[in-house]
């Protein structure tokens, strides 16, 4: 395995992880959790 094959594999794996994160974020059941987290800085102590 040369360095270029390793670079290709790393790029493909990174892209698959990126797509997985996008799918996880855009699922409807996570929407309320993300809205709550987005409003945390605005809540009073």
MIVEXRO-946671 format. One line per field, with one value per residue: residue in one letter; residue number from 0; x, y, z of N, C-alpha, C, O in turn. Coordinates in Angstrom, 1 decimal. Example, Ala and Ser with C-alpha at 12.3 -4.5 7.8 and 13.67 -1.06 7.14 Angstrom:
2
code <- (A:S)
pos <- (0:1)
nc1 <- (13.2:12.8)
nc2 <- (-5.7:-2.2)
nc3 <- (7.8:7.1)
cac1 <- (12.3:13.7)
cac2 <- (-4.5:-1.1)
cac3 <- (7.8:7.1)
cc1 <- (13.2:12.9)
cc2 <- (-3.3:0.0)
cc3 <- (7.8:7.9)
oc1 <- (14.2:13.4)
oc2 <- (-3.3:1.1)
oc3 <- (8.5:8.0)
END
This chain:
45
code <- (X:X:X:X:X:X:X:X:X:X:X:X:X:X:X:X:X:X:X:X:X:X:X:X:X:X:X:X:X:X:X:X:X:X:X:X:X:X:X:X:X:X:X:X:X)
pos <- (0:1:2:3:4:5:6:7:8:9:10:11:12:13:14:15:16:17:18:19:20:21:22:23:24:25:26:27:28:29:30:31:32:33:34:35:36:37:38:39:40:41:42:43:44)
nc1 <- (0.9:0.8:1.4:-0.5:-2.7:-3.4:-4.1:-6.4:-8.1:-8.4:-9.7:-12.1:-13.3:-13.5:-15.4:-17.6:-18.1:-18.7:-21.1:-22.7:-22.8:-24.2:-26.7:-27.5:-27.8:-29.9:-32.1:-35.5:-36.2:-34.2:-34.4:-35.7:-33.8:-31.6:-32.6:-33.1:-30.4:-29.4:-30.6:-29.5:-27.4:-28.9:-30.5:-31.4:-29.6)
nc2 <- (-1.2:2.0:5.6:7.1:5.5:5.2:7.8:8.1:6.2:7.4:9.8:8.9:7.5:9.7:11.2:9.5:9.5:12.2:12.4:10.7:12.1:14.4:13.1:12.3:14.7:16.0:14.4:14.1:13.5:14.5:17.2:18.7:18.5:19.8:22.4:23.1:23.1:25.1:27.4:27.6:29.5:31.8:31.6:32.5:32.5)
nc3 <- (0.0:-1.0:-0.3:-1.7:-2.0:0.6:1.2:-0.5:0.7:3.2:2.5:1.4:3.6:5.4:4.0:4.1:6.8:7.2:5.7:7.2:9.7:8.8:8.1:10.7:12.0:10.6:11.1:12.2:14.8:16.4:16.4:18.5:20.6:19.6:19.2:21.9:22.8:21.3:22.4:24.9:25.6:26.0:28.2:31.5:34.5)
cac1 <- (0.0:1.6:0.8:-1.6:-3.8:-3.8:-4.8:-7.7:-9.0:-8.7:-10.7:-13.4:-13.8:-13.9:-16.6:-18.7:-18.4:-19.4:-22.5:-23.3:-23.1:-25.3:-28.0:-27.8:-28.2:-31.1:-33.2:-36.5:-36.2:-33.1:-34.7:-35.9:-32.6:-30.7:-33.2:-32.8:-29.0:-29.1:-31.1:-28.8:-26.7:-29.9:-31.3:-30.9:-29.1)
cac2 <- (0.0:3.3:6.7:7.6:4.6:5.6:9.1:7.9:5.6:8.4:10.7:8.2:7.3:11.0:11.6:8.7:10.0:13.5:12.1:10.1:13.2:15.1:12.4:12.3:16.0:16.3:13.5:14.9:13.2:15.2:18.6:19.4:18.5:20.9:23.7:23.4:23.4:26.4:28.4:27.6:30.8:32.9:31.3:33.2:31.5)
cac3 <- (0.0:-1.0:0.3:-2.4:-1.7:2.0:1.1:-1.1:1.7:4.2:2.0:1.3:5.0:5.9:3.3:4.6:8.2:7.0:5.3:8.4:10.6:8.2:8.3:12.1:12.4:10.0:11.5:12.9:16.3:17.1:16.3:19.8:21.3:19.0:19.5:23.3:22.9:20.7:23.3:26.2:26.0:26.2:29.4:32.7:35.6)
cc1 <- (0.9:0.8:-0.4:-2.9:-4.3:-4.6:-6.2:-8.6:-9.4:-9.8:-12.0:-14.1:-14.3:-15.2:-17.8:-19.1:-19.1:-20.8:-23.3:-23.7:-24.2:-26.7:-28.4:-28.4:-29.6:-32.3:-34.2:-36.5:-35.2:-33.4:-34.9:-34.7:-31.7:-31.3:-33.0:-31.3:-28.7:-29.6:-30.4:-28.1:-27.7:-30.7:-30.6:-30.5:-30.1)
cc2 <- (1.2:4.4:7.2:6.8:5.0:6.9:9.0:7.2:6.5:9.4:10.1:8.0:8.6:11.4:10.8:9.2:11.3:13.3:11.5:11.2:14.1:14.4:12.4:13.6:16.3:15.4:14.3:14.6:14.0:16.7:19.3:19.5:19.6:22.2:24.1:23.8:24.8:27.6:28.5:28.9:31.9:32.7:32.0:32.1:31.5)
cc3 <- (0.0:-0.4:-0.4:-2.1:-0.3:2.0:0.5:-0.1:2.8:3.8:1.9:2.6:5.6:5.3:3.9:6.0:8.1:6.6:6.5:9.4:10.1:8.4:9.7:12.5:11.8:10.2:12.3:14.4:17.1:17.1:17.6:20.6:20.9:19.3:21.0:23.5:22.3:21.6:24.6:26.6:26.4:27.5:30.6:33.7:36.7)
oc1 <- (1.7:-0.4:-1.3:-4.0:-5.5:-5.5:-7.2:-9.8:-10.5:-10.7:-13.0:-15.2:-15.3:-16.1:-18.9:-20.3:-20.0:-21.7:-24.5:-24.8:-25.1:-27.7:-29.6:-29.3:-30.4:-33.4:-33.8:-36.9:-35.3:-32.6:-34.3:-34.5:-31.1:-30.5:-32.7:-31.0:-27.8:-29.0:-30.7:-28.2:-27.3:-31.4:-29.4:-31.1:-29.9)
oc2 <- (1.4:4.3:7.7:7.3:5.0:7.1:9.6:7.7:6.5:9.7:10.8:8.2:8.6:12.0:11.4:9.2:11.5:13.9:11.9:11.1:14.5:15.1:12.6:13.7:17.0:15.6:15.1:15.5:14.1:17.5:20.4:20.5:20.4:23.2:25.2:24.7:25.5:28.7:29.4:29.3:32.9:33.6:32.1:31.0:30.8)
oc3 <- (0.9:0.0:0.3:-2.0:0.0:2.8:1.0:0.1:3.2:4.5:2.2:2.8:6.2:6.0:4.1:6.3:8.9:7.2:6.6:10.0:10.8:8.7:10.0:13.3:12.5:9.7:13.2:15.1:18.3:17.7:17.8:21.3:21.7:19.5:21.3:24.2:22.8:21.5:25.4:27.7:27.0:27.9:30.6:33.7:37.7)
END
